[in-house]
Amino acid sequence: MRPWMLTAPQAHLPGSATTAFQAAWDARDPALLPPETPRWLFLRWLQGQGVLFHGSPQAGLTVFEPRTPHDLSADDFSKRTGVFATSDALWALMYALRERSRVKRMVNAALQVQQTGSWSETRYFLSLAPQPDLTVTGGQELLSTGFVYVLPPDGFERMPDYDWPGLGRVREPHLICPQPVRPLLAVPVTPADFPLPVRLHDAATVDARCAADPWGFPWLD
């Protein structure tokens, strides 16, 4: 595995937490969640319910319309027009928590690598490039409050597994739907809910390295 690939922290949930998670999900009411429990743990629990996730800094979204993203990766799937979602809650958190007014570019990933016939744990990466007029000392300074929207899986197509030169066979929790999608639930989240390190990078440097070597992700070192 590459050194930039991080795994989710290990966490043991008491029975009282899972009971509260079930109650909040049944009522579609995140206000029922235990206030001391990080929201990423609830979102990870929701993965077992077969739902999908979409992170956004915007509140009150009632429908997601298909769009064409700005994407620098080498695959064509990520450049299609549609409603994008993920089956991985931590990946959705990255999009929910970035403060768009302060972030010029985001480089991120959530993926599994095939190893001797099986798939690795999901590995994560997040780096943010601040706007040129900002001075920051850490990536967490570029995070803000946001929302993870829980979506129904109907109509979504999963990204096919693919070969990553130098890394091997890769699987991403990346899905797309060509039609508008209405969320089932919106979970408010804060920077304290994100359990992984956030790196910083220079947008112009990474853009140039990406253009020269599309498979050289994350183009930082």
C-alpha positions in Angstrom: 0.0 0.0 0.0 1.1 3.6 -0.7 1.9 5.7 2.4 -0.9 8.1 1.7 -3.5 5.4 2.0 -5.2 5.7 5.4 -7.7 3.4 7.1 -10.7 4.4 9.2 -10.1 4.4 13.0 -11.3 1.3 14.9 -14.3 2.0 17.0 -16.4 -0.2 19.3 -20.0 0.9 19.6 -21.9 0.0 22.8 -25.3 -1.5 22.4 -26.9 1.7 23.6 -25.4 3.6 20.6 -26.6 1.1 18.0 -30.1 1.2 19.6 -30.1 5.0 19.3 -28.8 4.8 15.7 -31.7 2.5 14.8 -34.2 4.8 16.4 -32.8 7.9 14.6 -32.9 6.0 11.3 -36.4 4.7 11.8 -37.6 8.2 12.6 -35.5 9.8 9.9 -34.5 12.3 12.6 -30.8 12.9 13.4 -31.8 15.0 16.4 -32.3 11.6 18.2 -28.6 10.8 17.9 -26.5 10.8 21.1 -24.8 14.2 21.2 -21.5 12.8 22.4 -21.2 10.3 19.6 -19.3 11.4 16.4 -21.6 11.5 13.5 -19.2 9.5 11.3 -20.0 6.5 13.5 -23.7 6.8 12.8 -23.0 7.3 9.1 -20.7 4.2 9.0 -23.5 2.3 10.7 -25.9 3.4 8.0 -23.7 1.8 5.4 -25.2 -1.5 6.6 -28.7 -0.4 5.7 -27.9 -0.4 2.0 -28.2 3.3 1.5 -25.9 5.7 -0.4 -24.4 9.1 0.6 -23.8 12.5 -0.9 -21.9 15.2 1.0 -22.6 18.9 0.6 -22.0 22.1 2.6 -25.6 23.2 1.6 -28.5 22.7 3.9 -32.1 22.0 2.9 -31.5 20.2 -0.3 -34.6 18.3 -1.4 -33.6 17.0 -4.8 -30.2 16.4 -6.5 -30.1 17.2 -10.2 -27.6 15.6 -12.6 -24.4 17.6 -13.2 -21.0 17.3 -14.9 -18.2 17.6 -12.3 -14.8 19.2 -12.6 -12.6 16.1 -12.3 -8.8 15.7 -12.8 -8.6 11.9 -12.4 -7.7 9.6 -15.2 -11.0 7.6 -15.3 -14.0 8.5 -17.5 -16.6 7.5 -15.0 -15.9 10.5 -12.8 -16.5 12.9 -15.7 -20.0 11.7 -16.6 -23.1 13.7 -16.1 -25.4 12.5 -13.3 -26.0 12.5 -9.6 -22.9 11.1 -7.9 -23.1 9.2 -4.6 -20.9 6.8 -2.6 -21.6 3.8 -0.5 -18.8 5.0 1.9 -19.8 7.5 4.5 -16.3 8.8 5.2 -15.8 9.7 1.5 -19.1 11.7 1.6 -17.9 13.5 4.7 -15.0 15.0 2.7 -17.4 16.7 0.4 -19.7 17.8 3.2 -17.0 19.5 5.3 -14.8 21.3 2.8 -15.5 25.1 3.0 -15.8 25.9 -0.7 -15.2 29.6 -0.3 -11.7 28.9 1.2 -10.8 25.8 -0.8 -9.5 26.1 -4.4 -9.1 22.4 -5.1 -9.6 19.1 -3.3 -7.7 15.9 -4.0 -9.2 12.9 -2.3 -9.8 9.2 -2.6 -11.6 6.2 -1.1 -10.6 2.9 -2.6 -9.9 -0.8 -2.2 -7.0 -2.7 -3.8 -7.2 -6.3 -4.8 -4.6 -8.5 -3.0 -4.2 -12.2 -3.7 -7.8 -12.6 -4.7 -9.5 -10.5 -2.0 -10.0 -6.8 -1.5 -8.2 -4.7 1.1 -9.9 -2.5 3.6 -11.0 0.9 2.2 -8.1 3.3 2.1 -8.6 7.1 2.3 -6.9 10.3 1.4 -7.8 14.0 1.6 -5.8 17.1 0.7 -7.1 20.6 0.2 -5.6 23.6 -1.6 -6.5 26.9 0.0 -7.4 29.9 -2.0 -4.3 32.0 -3.0 -5.1 34.8 -0.6 -5.3 32.5 2.4 -2.6 31.6 4.9 -3.3 28.3 6.7 -1.2 26.0 8.7 -3.3 22.8 8.6 -5.9 21.2 6.4 -8.5 21.1 9.3 -8.7 24.9 9.0 -10.3 24.5 5.6 -13.2 22.4 7.0 -16.6 23.8 8.0 -20.0 22.5 8.9 -22.0 20.6 6.3 -24.5 17.8 5.6 -24.3 14.2 4.5 -27.4 13.4 2.6 -28.6 9.8 2.7 -29.9 8.6 -0.7 -31.9 5.6 -1.9 -29.8 3.2 -4.0 -32.4 2.8 -6.8 -31.2 3.8 -10.2 -27.6 4.1 -9.4 -24.8 2.4 -11.4 -21.6 1.4 -9.6 -18.2 2.4 -11.1 -16.5 -0.7 -12.6 -13.4 -2.0 -11.1 -10.3 -0.9 -13.0 -6.5 -1.3 -13.2 -4.4 1.4 -11.7 -0.9 1.3 -13.1 1.6 0.5 -10.4 -1.1 -0.2 -7.8 -3.2 -3.0 -9.3 -6.9 -3.8 -9.5 -8.9 -1.1 -7.7 -12.5 -0.7 -6.6 -14.1 2.6 -5.7 -17.4 3.1 -3.7 -18.5 5.5 -6.5 -21.9 5.5 -8.1 -23.9 7.6 -10.5 -27.6 8.0 -11.4 -28.7 9.8 -14.6 -31.9 11.0 -13.0 -32.8 13.4 -10.2 -32.6 11.9 -6.7 -34.5 12.8 -3.6 -32.7 12.3 -0.3 -34.1 10.2 2.6 -32.3 12.1 5.4 -29.8 14.9 5.9 -27.3 14.5 8.8 -25.6 17.7 9.9 -21.8 17.3 10.5 -19.0 19.4 11.8 -15.2 19.3 11.3 -14.9 17.4 14.7 -16.8 14.5 13.0 -14.0 13.8 10.5 -11.6 11.2 12.0 -8.8 11.4 9.5 -5.8 13.8 8.8 -6.3 16.5 6.2 -3.2 17.5 4.1 -2.5 20.7 2.3 -1.2 21.2 -1.2 -0.7 23.9 -3.8 -3.4 23.8 -6.5 -1.2 25.0 -9.4 1.6 22.5 -8.6 -0.8 19.5 -8.3 -2.7 20.5 -11.5 0.6 20.6 -13.4 1.7 17.2 -12.1 -1.7 15.7 -12.8 -1.5 16.9 -16.4 2.0 15.4 -16.8 1.1 12.1 -15.1 -2.6 11.4 -14.8 -2.0 8.2 -12.8 0.4 9.8 -10.4 -2.2 10.4 -7.7 -2.0 12.3 -5.3 0.8 14.3 -7.0 2.0 15.8 -3.8 5.5 14.4 -3.1 
